[in-house]
């Protein structure tokens, strides 16, 4: 959907941004391609709702973030991933 300028969320501003900036948005499942030269990377993964727990299962999103220096990653803890806050 996003690749053709359509937001999965009903939001006029997001839809307009996607239409106007389609050539600047690259959608891929290839990690190397996604991170190569990127200023911003948005990771979109399923977050299934767990009826028994009454909350979303964010395990997949957390693993994806940790794999590339997100919060709790080995890279961040080792100080190999700098960020604007200076915490890395």
N, C-alpha and C positions, 0 to 999 in steps of 0.2 A: 504494500500500500504506500509506504513512505517513498519508495523508489519512483512512484509515478505522481508524487505530489499530493497524496491523500493521507490525512492524519487518521490513525485508528481512534483518536479521541475527537469528540465533537467540540472543536475550538476554532473559531474563525481566524484568530491571529496565527495559530500554529499552521493551519491550512494555507493561509496566505504566504507565510514564510517558506513553507515547503514548495509551493508553486514558484515563488520568485527566486529561490536559491537551489533549485533542483540540480543544476550543474556543479554546485559546490559540495553536494552530499554524495558520499560513496557508501554503498551498502554491500557488505561482504560477510562471508563466514570464514574467510582466511585471515587468521590473526596477524600474520606478518604484514599483509597488505593493509589491514586496518590501522596498525600502529605506525607504519612507515610514513614519516613526514606529517603525521596528523597533529593538529593543534588541540583538537577535542575529539574524544572517542566516547560514543554512547553505546553502552552494552545493553542489548535488549534480550532478555531471556524470560522463560515462563516463571510465573510465581503463582503456583496453584494454591487455591484456598483449602486449608485443612479443616474440614467440618468438625472433627472431634476436638481439635485444639482451639477452634474459633479464630484462627489467624492464617496469614499467608505463609507458605513455605518458601523462604528466601534462600535456601541452601545453594541453589544453582547460581543465583546472582552473587552471593557471597564468595563462592569458589571462583567465579569469573573475575571478580574485582581483585581477589588475592593473587590470581595468576599473573597479574600485570602491575604489581606494586600498589594495590589498593590497601585500605586499612587492614592491618593484621597480617600483611604479606611478609615473607622473609626478607624481600628486597627493602621494604620500608624499615623494618626493624634493624637491618644491617646498615642503614643510612645510605643505601645506594639509590634511593628514589627521592630526590629533593622535591619539595613543593613550595608554594608561595608563602606558607606559614612559617617556614624555616624549621619545621618539626622533623624533617627527613634528613 
